[in-house]
Amino acid sequence: MKILVVEDDTRLGEQIIEALEGNEWVPELSTDGIDALYRATSEDWDAIVLDLGLPKIDGLTVLKGIRDENINTPVIILSARDTLTQRVEGLNAGADDYLTKPFDTVELIARLRAQLRRASGNASPIMTMGDLSLDTRSSKVLWQGQAVSLTALEYKVVAYFMHNSEKVISRTELVEHIYKQDFDRDSNTVEVFIGRIRKKISPQIIKTVRGLGYQLNAN
């Protein structure tokens, strides 16, 4: 999952990045409003964590700009502004959740998981499609009721397909959402991981859509 973290406090931003990386996500940090608005509207993100007190332009303006572009990416506001009026203003501007500072990263991660599930049409922490199940709390994958041993990157691939189970996913999209920016996008690593997943779960679990990419086939 590719997460944009918008936070002008570099130390806090790096702490959030570290916590999200520890949960097998791919976070990137933006430290001012202009950069955040550009990146949020020019790239595809699975979720956005947005501070309100930003330099150049404030977080509410960034949020309104995102929604004005009809981008429905889940947005969680982080802010020291904790009055009822300010929380309502943030939610009315298009935020999906609001977390006041100081906060525990464990709670932020739980809220992100919930938003990611809802964005993919799942309310339960256990996502199921056919014989394949994924527990977003424990990062466990089950096939026909049996646990599957996956590496961290293999899990990222399966999780991204489960969160986008109806989509045909191109190789480029998959790379962008499971690897950091410095990953060699000309390598065949994605194909290697998909091959390993097919061996561990089922040869038909991920089907190749010629000329377009891949699609989950868990039935």
C-alpha positions in Angstrom: 0.0 0.0 0.0 1.4 3.4 -1.1 0.8 6.1 1.6 1.5 9.8 1.3 2.5 11.3 4.7 2.2 15.1 4.8 3.9 16.5 7.9 6.2 19.5 8.2 7.7 18.3 11.4 10.5 16.2 9.9 11.2 14.2 13.0 7.5 13.2 13.5 7.2 12.6 9.7 10.2 10.2 9.8 8.7 8.4 12.9 5.4 7.9 11.0 7.3 6.7 7.9 9.2 4.1 10.0 6.0 2.9 11.6 4.3 2.4 8.3 7.3 0.7 6.8 7.2 -1.7 9.7 3.7 -2.7 8.6 4.8 -3.5 5.1 3.5 -0.3 3.5 5.3 2.1 1.1 5.1 5.5 2.7 6.6 8.7 1.2 7.0 12.1 3.0 6.0 15.5 1.9 6.8 18.5 4.1 4.8 21.5 2.7 1.4 22.1 1.3 2.3 23.0 -2.3 4.4 19.8 -2.7 1.7 17.7 -1.0 -1.1 19.0 -3.3 1.0 18.4 -6.4 1.9 14.9 -5.4 -1.6 14.0 -4.1 -3.2 15.0 -7.4 -0.5 13.8 -9.8 0.2 10.3 -8.4 -2.0 7.3 -7.3 -2.1 6.8 -3.6 -3.8 4.2 -1.4 -4.2 6.6 1.5 -3.0 10.1 2.6 -2.0 11.1 6.1 -2.4 14.9 6.2 -1.2 17.5 8.8 -3.2 20.7 8.8 -0.5 23.2 10.0 1.7 23.2 6.8 3.9 25.9 5.3 3.1 27.5 2.0 -0.5 26.4 1.9 -2.4 24.8 4.9 -3.7 21.3 5.1 -7.4 22.2 4.6 -6.6 23.9 1.3 -4.6 20.8 0.3 -7.6 18.6 1.2 -10.1 20.7 -0.7 -7.8 20.7 -3.7 -7.6 16.9 -3.6 -11.4 16.6 -3.5 -11.9 19.3 -6.2 -10.0 16.9 -8.5 -12.6 14.2 -7.7 -9.9 12.1 -6.1 -11.5 9.7 -3.5 -8.3 8.5 -1.8 -8.9 8.0 1.9 -7.5 11.0 3.9 -6.7 10.9 7.6 -6.1 14.4 9.1 -3.4 14.7 11.8 -3.7 17.9 13.8 -3.1 19.6 17.2 -6.3 21.5 16.5 -8.7 19.4 18.6 -11.8 21.6 19.1 -15.1 20.2 17.9 -15.5 23.0 15.3 -12.0 22.2 13.8 -12.7 18.5 13.7 -16.1 19.1 12.0 -14.4 21.5 9.5 -11.9 18.9 8.5 -14.5 16.2 8.0 -16.7 18.5 6.1 -13.8 19.4 3.8 -13.6 15.8 2.8 -11.4 14.0 5.4 -12.4 10.4 6.2 -10.9 10.5 9.7 -9.4 12.9 12.1 -6.6 12.1 14.7 -5.4 14.7 17.1 -1.8 15.2 18.3 -0.2 13.8 20.3 -1.2 10.3 19.1 0.1 6.8 19.2 1.3 5.3 15.8 -0.5 2.1 16.7 -3.8 4.0 16.5 -2.8 5.7 13.3 -2.0 2.3 11.7 -5.3 0.8 12.9 -7.2 3.8 11.4 -5.3 3.4 8.2 -6.1 -0.2 8.0 -9.8 0.5 8.5 -9.8 3.2 5.7 -8.0 0.9 3.3 -10.5 -1.9 3.9 -13.4 0.4 3.4 -12.0 1.8 0.3 -11.9 -1.7 -1.1 -15.4 -2.4 0.0 -14.5 -4.5 3.1 -15.6 -3.7 6.7 -14.1 -6.8 8.3 -10.4 -7.0 9.2 -10.4 -10.4 7.5 -10.7 -9.9 3.7 -12.0 -13.0 1.8 -12.2 -13.7 -1.9 -13.1 -17.3 -2.9 -10.7 -19.6 -1.1 -8.2 -16.9 -0.3 -8.3 -14.9 3.0 -6.1 -12.1 4.3 -6.1 -11.0 8.0 -5.0 -7.3 7.9 -4.3 -7.3 11.6 -1.8 -10.2 11.7 -0.7 -10.1 8.0 -1.6 -13.7 7.6 -2.8 -15.3 4.4 -4.9 -18.4 4.2 -5.7 -20.6 1.2 -8.5 -23.1 1.6 -8.2 -22.6 5.3 -4.5 -23.3 5.5 -1.8 -20.8 6.4 0.5 -19.8 3.6 4.1 -18.8 4.4 5.0 -15.7 2.4 7.9 -13.4 2.5 7.3 -9.7 3.3 7.3 -8.7 -0.4 5.1 -11.6 -1.4 2.6 -10.6 1.3 2.6 -7.0 -0.1 1.8 -8.3 -3.6 -1.1 -10.5 -2.3 -2.4 -7.7 -0.1 -2.5 -5.2 -3.0 -4.4 -7.7 -5.1 -6.8 -8.4 -2.3 -7.5 -4.6 -1.8 -8.0 -4.3 -5.6 -9.6 -7.6 -6.3 -11.8 -6.4 -9.2 -9.0 -4.6 -11.1 -6.6 -5.6 -13.7 -3.3 -4.3 -12.3 -0.5 -3.3 -14.5 3.1 -4.2 -13.7 3.9 -0.5 -13.3 1.1 0.1 -10.8 2.1 -2.9 -8.8 5.7 -1.7 -8.6 4.6 1.8 -7.5 2.5 0.4 -4.7 4.8 -2.2 -3.2 8.3 -0.7 -3.7 10.1 2.4 -2.7 10.8 5.0 -5.4 14.5 3.9 -5.8 13.4 0.4 -6.9 14.8 -0.7 -10.3 11.5 -0.7 -12.4 13.2 -2.3 -15.3 13.9 -5.5 -13.4 11.8 -8.7 -13.6 11.3 -8.9 -9.8 7.5 -8.6 -10.0 7.3 -11.5 -12.3 9.5 -13.5 -10.0 7.3 -12.8 -7.0 4.1 -13.6 -8.8 5.7 -16.9 -9.9 6.5 -17.7 -6.3 3.0 -16.8 -5.1 1.5 -19.1 -7.7 3.7 -22.0 -6.5 2.9 -21.4 -2.9 -0.9 -20.9 -3.3 -2.2 -22.0 -6.7 -1.0 -21.7 -10.3 -4.3 -19.9 -11.1 -4.3 -17.5 -8.1 -3.1 -14.6 -10.2 -3.9 -14.7 -13.9 -2.0 -12.8 -16.6 -4.2 -10.5 -18.7 -2.2 -10.2 -21.9 -1.0 -6.7 -22.7 -2.6 -5.2 -19.5 -1.2 -6.9 -16.4 -2.5 -9.2 -13.7 -5.8 -9.9 -11.9 -6.6 -11.9 -8.8 -8.4 -15.2 -9.5 -9.1 -16.7 -6.1 -12.3 -18.6 -6.9 
